[in-house]
């Protein structure tokens, strides 16, 4: 445009009336370019550069591969990201090319402490792993802002912890000094301390029903000790056994309805019928045969029968009209029954109980007597 204007001025100066024409052109109103619009109106413009009119006309503001008024664009040409460096679904320009991101959002896992490179949504570490808490951290240690308090509410000392065992108290590992105490059968004192599991009857074997007064229970052992009643009901004098018959000494039996009788005072279980298998079917036998028979007997589902000792057999004898309680013991044979009690100084002699004469004695073991098996007891 400038060249054309100058040309007009030259031509005007050469032509007739050139002075008037020149004055008209020079006096025309000057135009000004604006960076607010790309429109260039017809008219006169002073010499300039477009980059002077709009400073944003620069290579750094123009897309690479494009040249505007002599400015070859290089905007974004200095970036080096690739799609994997941009969050998935987001876009960005790199060296003039629009990229769509493929960088996935990572997640922290409470399973390990690995932080994989990548983007993460805003959170707190305690939200990822709820075990990140003061109550789970050793006192004196702070993990990601959580000052530990674990074991700080405990108050034991070494003397409260079993000897040789360890425990943490307020963050400090203690080794116990509490000894294991032992119960003694010599007295009933229970000192403070730790005791290994046991039973009182294991500590003192005398804690047994047979050693406790009938009707009394000591540490779960209900006593059965009572003097056996003689069976005498009539009284000849105020001091004889007929006049003194407390309930605790009266015979007490339970019929188990299986061919056996339980003595509620002694806890012994007897064969009921004198003619049944529990009594060798009422047959006579020598002492060794009698013992062997009971030892191998299986009767009323039990297989731990034995020959009773002399005191046990005497405990079911009565001294009244009948030598035995026939309500419970049926078909008792009129004669003597073997016991397992032998004479220590004479091994060929053993005790028997005579249910006819209501007494006991010892005789040679080859003698044939009746048998009544028993089970239970010590």
C-alpha positions as a Python dict, from the first residue, in 0.01 Angstrom:
ca = {
    (1, 'X'): (0, 0, 0),
    (2, 'X'): (283, 239, 83),
    (3, 'X'): (438, 183, -256),
    (4, 'X'): (112, 261, -430),
    (5, 'X'): (69, 582, -236),
    (6, 'X'): (418, 699, -327),
    (7, 'X'): (353, 615, -685),
    (8, 'X'): (41, 828, -681),
    (9, 'X'): (238, 1116, -535),
    (10, 'X'): (495, 1096, -812),
    (11, 'X'): (234, 1079, -1077),
    (12, 'X'): (49, 1370, -923),
    (13, 'X'): (359, 1582, -920),
    (14, 'X'): (418, 1522, -1287),
    (15, 'X'): (69, 1594, -1399),
    (16, 'X'): (-101, 1928, -1438),
    (17, 'X'): (-245, 2038, -1105),
    (18, 'X'): (0, 1820, -923),
    (19, 'X'): (45, 2054, -633),
    (20, 'X'): (-323, 2050, -549),
    (21, 'X'): (-338, 1672, -568),
    (22, 'X'): (-34, 1631, -346),
    (23, 'X'): (-178, 1851, -87),
    (24, 'X'): (-498, 1651, -87),
    (25, 'X'): (-320, 1319, -26),
    (26, 'X'): (-89, 1444, 244),
    (27, 'X'): (-372, 1607, 420),
    (28, 'X'): (-572, 1288, 435),
    (29, 'X'): (-641, 1141, 788),
    (30, 'X'): (-382, 878, 903),
    (31, 'X'): (-504, 530, 992),
    (32, 'X'): (-380, 323, 1285),
    (33, 'X'): (-362, -58, 1308),
    (34, 'X'): (-513, -212, 1623),
    (35, 'X'): (-415, -532, 1801),
    (36, 'X'): (-781, -575, 1893),
    (37, 'X'): (-882, -670, 1539),
    (38, 'X'): (-734, -816, 1228),
    (39, 'X'): (-919, -567, 1005),
    (40, 'X'): (-712, -319, 798),
    (41, 'X'): (-929, -27, 682),
    (42, 'X'): (-845, 162, 362),
    (43, 'X'): (-635, 469, 424),
    (44, 'X'): (-298, 600, 510),
    (45, 'X'): (-82, 422, 774),
    (46, 'X'): (250, 527, 912),
    (47, 'X'): (541, 292, 865),
    (48, 'X'): (558, 20, 1139),
    (49, 'X'): (575, -359, 1192),
    (50, 'X'): (283, -579, 1280),
    (51, 'X'): (470, -725, 1580),
    (52, 'X'): (507, -371, 1707),
    (53, 'X'): (131, -325, 1682),
    (54, 'X'): (60, -660, 1857),
    (55, 'X'): (343, -791, 2069),
    (56, 'X'): (176, -1134, 2082),
    (57, 'X'): (277, -1179, 1716),
    (58, 'X'): (578, -1394, 1807),
    (59, 'X'): (707, -1737, 1723),
    (60, 'X'): (655, -1852, 2081),
    (61, 'X'): (281, -1790, 2044),
    (62, 'X'): (229, -1968, 1715),
    (63, 'X'): (167, -2338, 1655),
    (64, 'X'): (470, -2522, 1521),
    (65, 'X'): (462, -2569, 1143),
    (66, 'X'): (271, -2243, 1093),
    (67, 'X'): (427, -1910, 988),
    (68, 'X'): (235, -1584, 1046),
    (69, 'X'): (376, -1266, 893),
    (70, 'X'): (721, -1417, 887),
    (71, 'X'): (709, -1567, 1236),
    (72, 'X'): (753, -1946, 1224),
    (73, 'X'): (565, -2086, 1523),
    (74, 'X'): (735, -2287, 1795),
    (75, 'X'): (474, -2282, 2078),
    (76, 'X'): (484, -2620, 2273),
    (77, 'X'): (792, -2727, 2081),
    (78, 'X'): (1000, -2725, 2399),
    (79, 'X'): (775, -2983, 2577),
    (80, 'X'): (858, -3353, 2586),
    (81, 'X'): (564, -3535, 2750),
    (82, 'X'): (407, -3840, 2591),
    (83, 'X'): (54, -3978, 2636),
    (84, 'X'): (167, -4199, 2926),
    (85, 'X'): (279, -3885, 3114),
    (86, 'X'): (-70, -3731, 3102),
    (87, 'X'): (-363, -3840, 3322),
    (88, 'X'): (-600, -4074, 3144),
    (89, 'X'): (-876, -3888, 2960),
    (90, 'X'): (-699, -3551, 2979),
    (91, 'X'): (-547, -3379, 2677),
    (92, 'X'): (-242, -3158, 2624),
    (93, 'X'): (-32, -3022, 2336),
    (94, 'X'): (326, -3130, 2293),
    (95, 'X'): (529, -2985, 2004),
    (96, 'X'): (210, -2878, 1833),
    (97, 'X'): (35, -3216, 1866),
    (98, 'X'): (-268, -3271, 2087),
    (99, 'X'): (-221, -3579, 2304),
    (100, 'X'): (-481, -3774, 2506),
    (101, 'X'): (-338, -3903, 2833),
    (102, 'X'): (-309, -4270, 2927),
    (103, 'X'): (-155, -4229, 3275),
    (104, 'X'): (-374, -4431, 3516),
    (105, 'X'): (-453, -4324, 3872),
    (106, 'X'): (-270, -4539, 4126),
    (107, 'X'): (-398, -4658, 4464),
    (108, 'X'): (-207, -4720, 4785),
    (109, 'X'): (-248, -5065, 4939),
    (110, 'X'): (-245, -5154, 5310),
    (111, 'X'): (-78, -5482, 5212),
    (112, 'X'): (265, -5320, 5171),
    (113, 'X'): (448, -4989, 5192),
    (114, 'X'): (522, -4959, 4817),
    (115, 'X'): (432, -4630, 4647),
    (116, 'X'): (421, -4692, 4273),
    (117, 'X'): (503, -4396, 4049),
    (118, 'X'): (187, -4232, 3920),
    (119, 'X'): (-99, -4005, 4015),
    (120, 'X'): (-306, -4054, 4330),
    (121, 'X'): (-633, -3908, 4445),
    (122, 'X'): (-623, -3704, 4762),
    (123, 'X'): (-653, -3912, 5081),
    (124, 'X'): (-487, -3977, 5417),
    (125, 'X'): (-263, -4273, 5490),
    (126, 'X'): (-480, -4371, 5788),
    (127, 'X'): (-778, -4392, 5553),
    (128, 'X'): (-585, -4636, 5333),
    (129, 'X'): (-473, -4849, 5628),
    (130, 'X'): (-690, -4806, 5936),
    (131, 'X'): (-424, -4980, 6147),
    (132, 'X'): (-217, -4664, 6119),
    (133, 'X'): (-327, -4538, 6459),
    (134, 'X'): (-161, -4429, 6780),
    (135, 'X'): (-299, -4732, 6965),
    (136, 'X'): (-105, -4964, 6729),
    (137, 'X'): (234, -4793, 6754),
    (138, 'X'): (505, -4837, 7015),
    (139, 'X'): (530, -4549, 7264),
    (140, 'X'): (806, -4303, 7176),
    (141, 'X'): (766, -4366, 6803),
    (142, 'X'): (576, -4143, 6562),
    (143, 'X'): (466, -4282, 6224),
    (144, 'X'): (322, -4035, 5974),
    (145, 'X'): (214, -3803, 6251),
    (146, 'X'): (75, -4069, 6483),
    (147, 'X'): (257, -4077, 6817),
    (148, 'X'): (242, -4435, 6951),
    (149, 'X'): (54, -4525, 7268),
    (150, 'X'): (40, -4909, 7241),
    (151, 'X'): (94, -5077, 7584),
    (152, 'X'): (106, -4737, 7751),
    (153, 'X'): (-210, -4817, 7948),
    (154, 'X'): (-63, -5130, 8112),
    (155, 'X'): (70, -5131, 8468),
    (156, 'X'): (222, -5473, 8538),
    (157, 'X'): (568, -5512, 8687),
    (158, 'X'): (808, -5806, 8654),
    (159, 'X'): (664, -5962, 8969),
    (160, 'X'): (319, -5981, 8805),
    (161, 'X'): (446, -6183, 8508),
    (162, 'X'): (527, -6555, 8522),
    (163, 'X'): (893, -6629, 8566),
    (164, 'X'): (1076, -6661, 8235),
    (165, 'X'): (787, -6511, 8038),
    (166, 'X'): (807, -6169, 7874),
    (167, 'X'): (556, -5892, 7813),
    (168, 'X'): (553, -5527, 7713),
    (169, 'X'): (441, -5261, 7956),
    (170, 'X'): (436, -4898, 7844),
    (171, 'X'): (663, -4985, 7554),
    (172, 'X'): (922, -5166, 7767),
    (173, 'X'): (980, -5541, 7745),
    (174, 'X'): (975, -5700, 8090),
    (175, 'X'): (1090, -6050, 8191),
    (176, 'X'): (866, -6200, 8456),
    (177, 'X'): (982, -6308, 8800),
    (178, 'X'): (654, -6452, 8936),
    (179, 'X'): (735, -6806, 9059),
    (180, 'X'): (505, -7107, 9036),
    (181, 'X'): (373, -7191, 9383),
    (182, 'X'): (291, -7539, 9505),
    (183, 'X'): (5, -7651, 9729),
    (184, 'X'): (97, -7864, 10028),
    (185, 'X'): (-98, -8146, 10187),
    (186, 'X'): (52, -8043, 10520),
    (187, 'X'): (-182, -7746, 10566),
    (188, 'X'): (-470, -7556, 10409),
    (189, 'X'): (-276, -7235, 10343),
    (190, 'X'): (-299, -7091, 9993),
    (191, 'X'): (-34, -6823, 9950),
    (192, 'X'): (-81, -6555, 9687),
    (193, 'X'): (83, -6644, 9359),
    (194, 'X'): (59, -6857, 9047),
    (195, 'X'): (-28, -7226, 9069),
    (196, 'X'): (-18, -7487, 8796),
    (197, 'X'): (-349, -7657, 8719),
    (198, 'X'): (-424, -7953, 8946),
    (199, 'X'): (-693, -8097, 9170),
    (200, 'X'): (-690, -8078, 9548),
    (201, 'X'): (-738, -8453, 9570),
    (202, 'X'): (-418, -8494, 9366),
    (203, 'X'): (-232, -8278, 9620),
    (204, 'X'): (-380, -8465, 9914),
    (205, 'X'): (-503, -8816, 9833),
    (206, 'X'): (-691, -8825, 10164),
    (207, 'X'): (-945, -8585, 10015),
    (208, 'X'): (-1183, -8866, 9923),
    (209, 'X'): (-1549, -8943, 9985),
    (210, 'X'): (-1459, -9242, 10200),
    (211, 'X'): (-1267, -9015, 10441),
    (212, 'X'): (-1539, -8753, 10479),
    (213, 'X'): (-1837, -8772, 10711),
    (214, 'X'): (-2152, -8882, 10537),
    (215, 'X'): (-2367, -8584, 10439),
    (216, 'X'): (-2071, -8345, 10426),
    (217, 'X'): (-1917, -8219, 10102),
    (218, 'X'): (-1557, -8095, 10097),
    (219, 'X'): (-1433, -7943, 9769),
    (220, 'X'): (-1684, -8141, 9567),
    (221, 'X'): (-1626, -8466, 9751),
    (222, 'X'): (-1948, -8578, 9921),
    (223, 'X'): (-1867, -8786, 10223),
    (224, 'X'): (-1973, -9147, 10255),
    (225, 'X'): (-1797, -9234, 10580),
    (226, 'X'): (-2045, -9382, 10828),
    (227, 'X'): (-2043, -9668, 11073),
    (228, 'X'): (-2230, -9964, 10923),
    (229, 'X'): (-2554, -10041, 11095),
    (230, 'X'): (-2576, -10379, 11268),
    (231, 'X'): (-2937, -10430, 11161),
    (232, 'X'): (-3049, -10472, 11523),
    (233, 'X'): (-3381, -10293, 11580),
    (234, 'X'): (-3461, -10399, 11933),
    (235, 'X'): (-3283, -10241, 12227),
    (236, 'X'): (-3175, -10423, 12540),
    (237, 'X'): (-3008, -10117, 12692),
    (238, 'X'): (-2982, -9744, 12630),
    (239, 'X'): (-2627, -9781, 12510),
    (240, 'X'): (-2655, -10070, 12264),
    (241, 'X'): (-2670, -10036, 11889),
    (242, 'X'): (-3040, -10108, 11880),
    (243, 'X'): (-3099, -9785, 12070),
    (244, 'X'): (-2859, -9581, 11852),
    (245, 'X'): (-2935, -9592, 11482),
    (246, 'X'): (-2871, -9250, 11320),
    (247, 'X'): (-2996, -9212, 10964),
    (248, 'X'): (-2640, -9154, 10837),
    (249, 'X'): (-2542, -9510, 10941),
    (250, 'X'): (-2844, -9684, 10790),
    (251, 'X'): (-2784, -9898, 10482),
    (252, 'X'): (-2870, -9713, 10163),
    (253, 'X'): (-2879, -9889, 9829),
    (254, 'X'): (-2985, -9812, 9473),
    (255, 'X'): (-3109, -10082, 9239),
    (256, 'X'): (-2959, -9994, 8899),
    (257, 'X'): (-3209, -10219, 8718),
    (258, 'X'): (-2927, -10394, 8531),
    (259, 'X'): (-2844, -10671, 8776),
    (260, 'X'): (-2630, -10444, 8995),
    (261, 'X'): (-2677, -10265, 9328),
    (262, 'X'): (-2493, -9947, 9432),
    (263, 'X'): (-2412, -9892, 9800),
    (264, 'X'): (-2478, -9521, 9845),
    (265, 'X'): (-2258, -9507, 10155),
    (266, 'X'): (-1943, -9657, 10007),
    (267, 'X'): (-2001, -9600, 9636),
    (268, 'X'): (-1933, -9968, 9564),
    (269, 'X'): (-2133, -10150, 9297),
    (270, 'X'): (-2229, -10512, 9374),
    (271, 'X'): (-2370, -10801, 9177),
    (272, 'X'): (-2732, -10831, 9287),
    (273, 'X'): (-2847, -11188, 9226),
    (274, 'X'): (-2658, -11467, 9407),
    (275, 'X'): (-2742, -11704, 9122),
    (276, 'X'): (-2648, -11472, 8835),
    (277, 'X'): (-2320, -11424, 8651),
    (278, 'X'): (-2203, -11156, 8895),
    (279, 'X'): (-2195, -11424, 9164),
    (280, 'X'): (-2050, -11708, 8955),
    (281, 'X'): (-2407, -11835, 8906),
    (282, 'X'): (-2412, -11950, 9270),
    (283, 'X'): (-2126, -12196, 9220),
    (284, 'X'): (-1857, -12277, 9474),
    (285, 'X'): (-1489, -12230, 9383),
    (286, 'X'): (-1142, -12217, 9530),
    (287, 'X'): (-991, -11877, 9624),
    (288, 'X'): (-767, -11836, 9317),
    (289, 'X'): (-1049, -11943, 9085),
    (290, 'X'): (-1284, -11693, 9251),
    (291, 'X'): (-1040, -11407, 9204),
    (292, 'X'): (-973, -11496, 8844),
    (293, 'X'): (-1344, -11525, 8771),
    (294, 'X'): (-1420, -11168, 8889),
    (295, 'X'): (-1113, -11021, 8720),
    (296, 'X'): (-1222, -11152, 8379),
    (297, 'X'): (-1595, -11099, 8426),
    (298, 'X'): (-1792, -10873, 8189),
    (299, 'X'): (-2131, -10815, 8344),
    (300, 'X'): (-2397, -10543, 8310),
    (301, 'X'): (-2172, -10376, 8046),
    (302, 'X'): (-1885, -10342, 8299),
    (303, 'X'): (-1555, -10528, 8276),
    (304, 'X'): (-1369, -10396, 8582),
    (305, 'X'): (-1512, -10637, 8838),
    (306, 'X'): (-1297, -10779, 9117),
    (307, 'X'): (-1316, -10991, 9431),
    (308, 'X'): (-1403, -10765, 9732),
    (309, 'X'): (-1170, -10730, 10027),
    (310, 'X'): (-1284, -10842, 10371),
    (311, 'X'): (-1393, -10494, 10488),
    (312, 'X'): (-1595, -10433, 10173),
    (313, 'X'): (-1781, -10762, 10201),
    (314, 'X'): (-1849, -10703, 10572),
    (315, 'X'): (-2001, -10364, 10484),
    (316, 'X'): (-2309, -10529, 10331),
    (317, 'X'): (-2357, -10781, 10614),
    (318, 'X'): (-2642, -10720, 10857),
    (319, 'X'): (-2670, -10846, 11214),
    (320, 'X'): (-3045, -10855, 11236),
    (321, 'X'): (-3296, -11115, 11133),
    (322, 'X'): (-3128, -11153, 10796),
    (323, 'X'): (-2752, -11146, 10730),
    (324, 'X'): (-2803, -10930, 10420),
    (325, 'X'): (-3066, -10691, 10287),
    (326, 'X'): (-3270, -10930, 10075),
    (327, 'X'): (-3468, -10645, 9923),
    (328, 'X'): (-3161, -10560, 9719),
    (329, 'X'): (-2947, -10875, 9735),
    (330, 'X'): (-3149, -11171, 9613),
    (331, 'X'): (-3069, -11541, 9626),
    (332, 'X'): (-2781, -11490, 9868),
    (333, 'X'): (-2638, -11835, 9939),
    (334, 'X'): (-2634, -11966, 10294),
    (335, 'X'): (-2264, -12005, 10345),
    (336, 'X'): (-1930, -11830, 10326),
    (337, 'X'): (-1803, -11598, 10047),
    (338, 'X'): (-1440, -11546, 9949),
    (339, 'X'): (-1264, -11208, 9992),
    (340, 'X'): (-947, -11091, 9822),
    (341, 'X'): (-772, -11037, 10156),
    (342, 'X'): (-495, -11290, 10212),
    (343, 'X'): (-279, -11356, 10519),
    (344, 'X'): (53, -11182, 10456),
    (345, 'X'): (253, -11430, 10660),
    (346, 'X'): (76, -11731, 10510),
    (347, 'X'): (-1, -11691, 10137),
    (348, 'X'): (-207, -12011, 10122),
    (349, 'X'): (-463, -11870, 10365),
    (350, 'X'): (-727, -11605, 10281),
    (351, 'X'): (-1022, -11441, 10455),
    (352, 'X'): (-1386, -11528, 10400),
    (353, 'X'): (-1712, -11382, 10531),
    (354, 'X'): (-1968, -11624, 10673),
    (355, 'X'): (-2323, -11504, 10596),
    (356, 'X'): (-2473, -11777, 10816),
    (357, 'X'): (-2288, -11718, 11141),
    (358, 'X'): (-2226, -11348, 11061),
    (359, 'X'): (-1851, -11355, 11115),
    (360, 'X'): (-1525, -11371, 10929),
    (361, 'X'): (-1224, -11595, 10938),
    (362, 'X'): (-928, -11725, 10738),
    (363, 'X'): (-891, -12064, 10573),
    (364, 'X'): (-680, -12249, 10318),
    (365, 'X'): (-727, -12112, 9967),
    (366, 'X'): (-816, -12452, 9821),
    (367, 'X'): (-1145, -12444, 10011),
    (368, 'X'): (-1454, -12393, 9794),
    (369, 'X'): (-1671, -12093, 9885),
    (370, 'X'): (-1923, -11869, 9710),
    (371, 'X'): (-1835, -11558, 9511),
    (372, 'X'): (-1989, -11207, 9491),
    (373, 'X'): (-1804, -10967, 9259),
    (374, 'X'): (-1773, -10592, 9321),
    (375, 'X'): (-1648, -10287, 9127),
    (376, 'X'): (-1548, -9933, 9219),
    (377, 'X'): (-1379, -9806, 9531),
    (378, 'X'): (-1009, -9721, 9574),
}
